[in-house]
């Protein structure tokens, strides 16, 4: 399958890493659906940066199962079957406290609703989306699922609940799913980003499980 025949879905693509990945995929010839939970203006700005007609913006909340199912259905209707899923949407420690880097919030001080929001987005969202696109990928004999993770130091950093546990769970999901899909032509990888970005991050290494991205 030629690149221009492929459809990619990148969640959390209004800024930062998601924006960069969406633009890179669109410039490589992919038709790319991009999402954000709230800010459509950001998505439309990304679409304007991409080659004409290559990027399709959709407002969708990755933490909601109904949104994920509706998103995949809409993308398939507008662009075609999803060949590449990038689970980039995530909630970070700013959801807990704006001062998380200098004043760690201990786990017992974390609001339960905030905990649920982070887990719903970072752990359940990738499951909802992967579950929606995987059967089609298997039937076509090819697919790529890429989960954006974090390094082990971040997962265990003082005061980094629930973000650290959520990324540890995502890493486990990645390893298990890749084994579930062995021999199908569909691979699951995690990517640990590093370098300059408009989102808060720490120096990280890239790692993948069981296969290559494309």
N, C-alpha and C positions, 0 to 999 in steps of 0.2 A: 504494500500500500504506500503510495507516494505521500510525502508530507502534506501537500496541499489537499489531500483527501481526508486528513485526520482532523478530529475535533478534540480540543482540550478544554477542560473545565478547571478554572483556578479560583478558589474561594479566598475571600479576604484580599482582593486584588486592587483596592482603591488607592493604596499607597505602599511604600516600603518594598519588602521582598516580593509580595504578591504582584504589585505593579510591575516590578522588574521582570519577573518570570513571565507574566502575561505578555508584556511587550516583546520579550525575547522569543517566545513561542510564535507570536503573530508575525514577527519579522522572519522567522524560519519557515513560514508558510502555513502554519496551523490556523484554523478557524478557532477562535478562543472565546468561550463564555466566561465572564468575570462577575464576581459577586461581592456585595458588601451588605451588612445587615441594615444600614440606615442611610448612608450618604450617597445618593445617586449622582450628585454633582461630581464627586471624585471619580466614580466609574466612567462617567461621560468624558471627563478630562483624559483619562487613560485611553479611551476609545479614539479620541481625537489625535493622540500621539501615535497610534498604531497605523499600519497601512490601511487605506480605505476599505471598509467592509469586512475587516478581519476580526474585529472584536465586538462581542454582543454583551451589553451590560444588563444585569438582572439584580434587583434587590431581593435578597434571600437571607434568612437567619439560619446558619448552620446548626444551631442548637435545637432546632425544631424539626422533628421528623416529617411533619406535613410540609414544611417549606422545602425540605430536601427532596421529597418525592415530587413535588410540583416543579421544582427547579430542573431536575433531570428530565421530566416529561417535556417541559418547555424547550430546553436545549435540544432535545432530540427532534422536536417538531420544527424548530427554527434552523438548526445547523446540521443535524444528523446525529448518529450514535456517538456517544462519548468514548473516545479511544484512550485519552489520558486524563486522569483525575489528579489534581494537585490539592491536597488538603492543607491549605495554608491558613485559613481563618482560625483565629485563636484569641483567647483572652489572657492577658498577662497580669503581672503583679500590680500594675496601676489600678486594676479593678478592686484591689484590696486597699491600697494606700498609695498616694502620690509620693510618699517619702520612703518607699520600700527599700531603697538602696542605703539609706542612712539610719532609718529607724525600723528594724525588722518587726513585723507583726507576728506574734507567736500564734500557733495554730488555734489555741483556745480563745484567742481574741478575734478570730476571723468570723465574720457574719455568715451564718449558714446559707443564706440566700446567695451571697457572693460565691461561696464555695460551690454551690450547685450550678451557678451560672458558668463558672470556669470549667467545671467538669463536663457540663452539658455541651459546651462549645468545643473544648479541646479533646475530649474522649468520645462522647456520643456522636458529635457531628461527623467526624471521619467515618465512624461505623455506619451511620445513616446513609451517607453518600456512597461509600464503597459498596454497601449492600444493594443500593439502587442500580449501580452501573456494572457490577461484576457479572451478573448472568449474561448480559449482552456481550461483554468482552469474551467470556468463555465460549459463547456460541460462535463468535467470529474468529476465535483462536488467537487473539492478540489483544493486549491491553497493558497499561502502565498505571499503577497507583503510587503516588509519591506523598508521603506524610512528612510534614515539616516538624522536626523534633528539636531537642536541645541536648547539650552535653551532660554527662553524668554529674559533673560538679554543680551545674545549675539545678539538677533534680534534687540534690541533697543540701543545697545552700540554706543556711539559717534563715528562718522567716519566709521561706519561699513556698509555703503552702497557700493555696492548693496548686499553684502553677507547676512546681516540681513534680508532685505526684501525678498530675495530669499528663505530663510528658513521659514519665516512666511508664504509665499505662499505654500511651500511644506507641512507645517503642515496643512494648510487649505485643500489642495488636499487630504491628508491622511484621514481627518475626513469625507470629502464629499464622497470620493471613498468607504470608508468602509460602509457608509450608502447606497450608490448605490448598493453595493454587498450583502447587508443583505439577509440572507436566501439562498445564492447560494453555500455555502461551501468554499467561497474564502474570506479571511480576509485581511485587510490592516492595518498595524501598523507603527508607527514611533518609532525609537530608538534614544535615546539621549546618546551618548557614554560618558564615563568618565574614568579616570584612566590613567595609563602610556601608551604612544603611541609614534610612530615616527612622527606623524603629530601634528601640533599645535592645542591645544584644551584647554578648560577651564573646571574646575570641573562641571560635569553635572549629572543629574539624568536620570534613564531609565524611559520611559513612553510608554504605548501602548494604542491603541484605538480599542475597539470592537473585542476582541478575543485574542487568544494566537498565538505564532509564529509557533509552530509545533504540 
